Amino acid sequence: MNRVHVDLGENSYDIFIQPGLLQEIPSLTRSLSLQGSIFIISDTRVASIYGELVLKQFQKVGKAHLLTVPEGESSKSISMADSLYTQLLQLGANRKDTIIALGGGVIGDLAGFVAATFMRGIPFIQIPTTVLAQVDSSVGGKVGINHPMGKNLIGAFYQPRLVIIDPDVLHSLDERQVRAGLAEVIKYAFISDPVLFQTLETHLESIIRLEEKTLVNAVLEKCCQIKAEVVRQDEKESGLRAILNFGHTLGHALEAVTGYRTLYHGEAVAHGMIMALELSKTCGLSNQEVSRGQNLVRRLEVAPLPENLDPAAILEAMARDKKRLKNVQNWILLTSIGNAVITNNISPKQTKTVLTDLRG
């Protein structure tokens, strides 16, 4: 079993990665000495596939309940969080109970936010079921919900007690979801690991098809290692952790202006990375590396941008980005593949030009 340790002092926890781990939940959680009841939060699609299995596994640990929400980004809302608070209270939940996030990034963020705020915080465990959640959103303790004016504007830093990654569950995803999730994998290569970048250049189509278990497991583990190290150095995103947002400045804006209905998160990030690579020329990224990077992202063949996007609306959404300081837009850009920097030296004119080019 592969194990990645997230070293955060008293908030430290382990990430376990291995096919078949959904069948090993009792042994994996034994060391946590879980008390009280267990509340599994999932969406309707994931629950229909894995809900009964995971519920039965946790019933071996203690009294367990399965709560479901509609599938999709719209569930990351204050109204859905309120609905879950009500259900927890009706079921008699208390501070000794545990929440399980069973699903993709939406469920991890929503269930984690509920865990962080219910009775001022109760323990939770992440069981991510998508590529994006397994390599990114389940690790690091960022939890939150969306606001109509922007993504993840309401949230907290709240670390899980454990992350259980079973790569076998990825076979229940459609290819579009896999491709979108791999955008975050490519992000890790851009910001931290040229060797991972070369691996993706060579094997991307095989990874998309989830053909080679050993390779897929190794890629998942490498991404978790990179994120764990960044989070260890900067848990609350006061500096270094911001590099994990490469491609997200535009990505979050694209999600907002399309109402979180048109693009998957990873697809929006993919478009954002293409733009960020172009802007990275100002930081010394060579034309050759820009081309290599953009070609790799384009090989994901993610959903295209809607034709009717308004550049002014996108720029307005970017201005509400939570990483923006006063009137300065922070960008995560590259000096070379594997090396990211945080800069605010990109002018609105440069942004508009590259945005116009991106729209074709």
C-alpha positions in Angstrom: 0.0 0.0 0.0 1.3 3.4 -0.9 1.3 6.0 1.9 1.9 9.7 1.7 2.1 11.6 5.0 0.9 15.1 5.3 3.1 16.6 8.0 1.1 19.4 9.8 2.0 18.8 13.4 -1.1 18.0 15.4 -3.2 18.2 12.2 -1.0 15.6 10.4 -2.7 12.7 8.5 -2.0 10.0 6.0 -3.1 9.4 2.4 -3.4 5.7 1.5 -3.4 4.8 -2.2 -4.1 1.3 -3.4 -6.7 -0.5 -5.6 -9.4 -2.1 -3.6 -9.2 0.1 -0.5 -12.9 0.6 -0.3 -13.0 -3.0 1.0 -10.4 -2.1 3.7 -12.1 0.8 5.4 -12.4 -0.8 8.9 -8.7 -1.6 9.1 -7.7 1.8 7.7 -9.7 3.7 10.2 -9.0 1.6 13.2 -6.1 3.7 14.4 -8.3 6.8 14.4 -10.5 5.4 17.2 -13.6 6.9 15.7 -16.3 7.7 18.2 -20.0 8.3 17.8 -22.0 8.0 14.6 -20.7 8.2 11.0 -22.4 10.4 8.4 -21.4 9.6 4.8 -22.1 12.6 2.5 -22.2 11.7 -1.3 -24.0 12.8 -4.4 -26.7 10.8 -6.0 -24.6 9.3 -8.8 -21.7 8.2 -6.6 -24.0 6.9 -3.9 -25.8 4.8 -6.5 -22.5 3.1 -7.3 -20.5 3.0 -4.1 -22.9 4.2 -1.4 -24.1 0.8 -0.2 -20.5 -0.7 -0.2 -19.1 2.2 1.8 -22.1 2.3 4.2 -21.7 -1.4 5.0 -17.9 -1.0 5.5 -18.5 1.9 8.0 -21.3 -0.1 9.7 -18.5 -2.5 10.8 -17.0 0.5 12.6 -20.1 2.0 14.1 -23.6 3.4 13.5 -23.5 4.9 10.0 -25.9 7.0 7.8 -25.8 7.9 4.1 -26.8 11.4 3.1 -27.0 12.4 -0.6 -27.1 15.7 -2.5 -27.7 16.3 -6.2 -24.8 15.8 -8.5 -22.9 18.9 -9.8 -21.3 22.2 -8.8 -24.7 23.7 -7.9 -24.6 21.6 -4.7 -21.7 23.7 -3.4 -24.1 26.3 -2.0 -25.1 27.7 1.4 -28.6 26.3 0.9 -27.2 22.8 0.4 -25.0 23.2 3.4 -28.0 24.3 5.5 -30.0 21.3 4.3 -27.2 19.0 5.5 -27.0 20.8 8.9 -30.7 20.2 9.3 -30.4 16.5 8.4 -27.5 16.1 10.8 -29.4 17.7 13.7 -32.5 15.6 12.9 -30.4 12.5 13.1 -28.9 13.6 16.5 -25.4 14.3 15.3 -22.9 15.7 17.9 -19.3 16.8 18.1 -18.0 13.2 18.6 -19.4 12.1 15.3 -17.5 11.9 11.9 -18.4 13.0 8.4 -17.2 11.0 5.4 -16.9 12.8 2.1 -17.5 10.2 -0.6 -17.3 11.7 -4.1 -15.5 14.2 -6.2 -14.3 17.7 -5.6 -17.8 19.1 -5.0 -18.6 16.6 -2.3 -15.2 16.9 -0.7 -15.5 20.7 -0.5 -19.1 20.7 0.6 -18.8 17.9 3.2 -15.6 19.3 4.5 -17.2 22.7 4.9 -20.1 21.2 6.8 -17.7 19.3 9.0 -15.6 22.4 9.6 -18.7 24.5 10.7 -21.1 22.0 12.2 -20.9 22.5 16.0 -17.6 24.4 15.4 -16.0 21.5 13.8 -16.2 17.7 13.8 -13.8 15.1 12.3 -14.0 14.1 8.6 -12.4 11.7 6.2 -12.0 12.1 2.5 -12.8 9.2 0.1 -12.3 10.9 -3.3 -13.8 9.2 -6.4 -12.6 11.3 -9.3 -9.1 12.0 -10.7 -9.3 15.7 -9.7 -10.3 14.9 -6.2 -7.7 12.1 -5.7 -4.8 14.3 -6.8 -5.9 17.7 -5.6 -9.0 18.7 -3.8 -9.1 15.9 -1.2 -5.6 16.8 0.1 -4.6 20.0 1.9 -7.7 20.9 3.9 -9.3 23.6 1.7 -13.1 23.3 2.1 -15.8 25.6 1.0 -18.8 26.5 -1.1 -19.5 28.9 -4.0 -21.2 32.2 -4.1 -23.0 33.5 -7.2 -20.3 36.1 -7.5 -17.4 33.7 -7.4 -16.0 30.2 -6.7 -15.0 29.0 -3.2 -15.5 32.5 -1.8 -16.9 31.0 1.5 -14.8 28.4 3.2 -12.1 27.4 5.6 -8.9 25.5 6.1 -9.9 22.3 7.8 -7.8 19.2 7.5 -9.2 15.7 7.2 -8.2 12.9 9.6 -7.5 10.5 6.7 -7.6 10.3 2.9 -8.5 7.0 1.3 -7.7 6.7 -2.5 -8.9 3.7 -4.4 -7.8 4.0 -8.0 -10.3 1.3 -9.0 -13.2 3.7 -8.6 -11.9 5.8 -11.5 -13.2 3.2 -14.0 -16.7 4.3 -13.2 -15.9 7.8 -14.6 -16.7 8.7 -18.2 -13.7 9.8 -20.3 -14.6 13.5 -20.1 -14.3 13.4 -16.3 -10.9 11.6 -16.6 -9.6 14.1 -19.1 -10.8 17.1 -17.0 -9.2 15.7 -13.8 -5.9 15.1 -15.6 -5.7 18.9 -16.1 -4.8 19.1 -12.4 -2.2 16.3 -12.9 -0.6 18.4 -15.6 -0.7 21.4 -13.3 1.6 19.6 -10.8 4.1 18.8 -13.6 4.1 22.5 -14.6 4.7 23.9 -11.1 7.0 21.3 -9.6 8.2 18.3 -11.6 9.8 18.2 -15.1 10.1 14.4 -14.9 6.3 14.1 -14.3 5.9 16.4 -17.3 8.0 14.1 -19.5 6.0 11.0 -18.3 2.8 12.7 -19.2 4.1 13.7 -22.6 5.0 10.1 -23.3 2.1 8.3 -21.8 -0.9 10.7 -21.6 -3.3 8.7 -23.8 -2.5 5.5 -21.9 -3.2 7.3 -18.6 -6.5 8.8 -20.0 -7.6 5.2 -20.8 -6.5 4.1 -17.2 -4.7 1.2 -18.9 -1.6 0.7 -16.8 -2.5 0.4 -13.1 1.1 0.8 -11.9 1.6 3.9 -13.9 -1.7 5.4 -12.8 -1.0 4.7 -9.2 2.5 6.2 -9.5 1.1 9.4 -11.0 -1.6 9.7 -8.3 1.0 9.2 -5.6 3.5 11.7 -7.1 0.7 14.4 -7.3 -0.2 13.7 -3.6 3.5 14.0 -2.6 3.9 17.3 -4.4 0.8 18.8 -2.8 1.6 17.3 0.7 5.0 19.0 0.6 3.6 22.4 -0.5 0.9 22.2 2.2 3.5 21.3 4.8 5.4 24.4 4.0 2.4 26.7 3.8 -0.9 25.3 5.2 -2.9 28.5 5.1 -1.7 29.8 1.7 0.3 32.8 3.0 2.8 32.4 0.2 4.1 29.2 -1.5 0.8 27.3 -1.6 -0.6 29.9 -4.1 1.5 28.1 -6.8 -1.2 25.3 -6.6 -3.5 27.8 -8.3 -1.6 27.7 -11.6 -4.3 28.1 -14.3 -7.0 28.9 -11.8 -7.1 32.7 -12.1 -8.8 32.4 -15.4 -10.3 29.0 -14.7 -12.4 30.1 -11.7 -13.6 33.2 -13.7 -14.6 30.9 -16.6 -16.6 28.8 -14.2 -18.3 31.8 -12.7 -19.3 33.5 -16.0 -20.7 30.2 -17.3 -22.8 29.7 -14.1 -20.8 26.5 -13.1 -22.9 24.6 -15.7 -20.9 24.5 -18.9 -17.3 23.5 -18.0 -16.0 21.0 -15.5 -13.5 22.6 -13.1 -10.5 20.8 -14.7 -11.7 21.9 -18.2 -11.8 25.6 -17.0 -8.3 25.1 -15.5 -7.0 23.6 -18.7 -8.0 26.8 -20.6 -6.6 28.8 -17.8 -3.2 27.0 -18.1 -3.0 27.7 -21.8 -3.4 31.4 -21.0 -1.0 31.3 -18.1 1.6 29.6 -20.3 1.3 32.4 -22.8 1.7 35.0 -20.1 4.7 33.1 -18.6 6.8 34.4 -21.5 7.0 37.6 -19.4 8.8 35.5 -16.7 11.3 34.0 -19.0 9.5 30.8 -20.2 10.8 30.0 -23.6 8.7 29.8 -26.7 9.6 26.1 -27.0 8.4 25.4 -23.4 5.2 27.4 -24.0 4.6 25.3 -27.1 5.3 22.0 -25.4 3.1 22.9 -22.4 0.2 24.1 -24.5 0.4 21.1 -26.8 0.2 18.7 -23.7 -2.8 20.5 -22.4 -4.5 20.5 -25.8 -4.0 16.7 -26.0 -6.6 16.5 -23.2 -9.2 17.6 -25.8 -11.3 19.2 -23.1 -14.6 20.9 -23.9 -14.1 24.1 -25.8 -15.1 27.5 -24.5 -18.6 28.8 -25.3 -18.5 31.1 -28.3 -20.6 33.8 -26.7 -18.2 34.5 -23.7 -17.9 38.2 -22.9 -14.3 39.2 -22.2 -15.5 42.1 -20.0 -17.4 39.7 -17.8 -14.4 37.4 -17.5 -12.2 40.2 -16.5 -14.8 41.3 -14.0 -15.0 37.8 -12.5 -11.2 37.7 -12.3 -11.3 41.0 -10.3 -13.3 39.2 -7.7 -10.8 36.4 -7.4 -10.0 35.8 -3.7 -6.2 35.8 -4.5 -6.5 39.4 -5.7 -5.0 42.0 -3.4 -6.6 45.4 -3.5 -6.3 46.4 -7.2 -3.5 44.0 -8.1 -4.2 40.7 -9.8 -1.8 38.0 -8.7 -0.8 35.4 -11.3 0.9 32.1 -10.9 3.3 31.8 -13.9 6.3 29.7 -14.9 9.9 30.6 -15.3 10.5 27.0 -16.7 8.6 23.8 -16.7 8.8 22.7 -13.0 9.3 26.2 -11.6 6.4 28.5 -10.7 6.4 32.0 -9.4 3.8 34.4 -8.0 3.7 37.8 -9.8 1.5 40.8 -10.2 3.4 42.3 -13.1 0.8 41.5 -15.7 -1.0 44.5 -17.0 -4.8 44.5 -17.7 -3.9 45.2 -21.4 -1.7 42.0 -21.5 -4.5 40.0 -19.9 -7.1 41.3 -22.3 -4.9 40.5 -25.3 -4.2 37.0 -24.3 -7.8 36.4 -23.3 -8.9 37.6 -26.7 -6.5 35.3 -28.4 -7.6 32.4 -26.2 -11.2 32.9 -27.4 -9.9 32.6 -31.0 
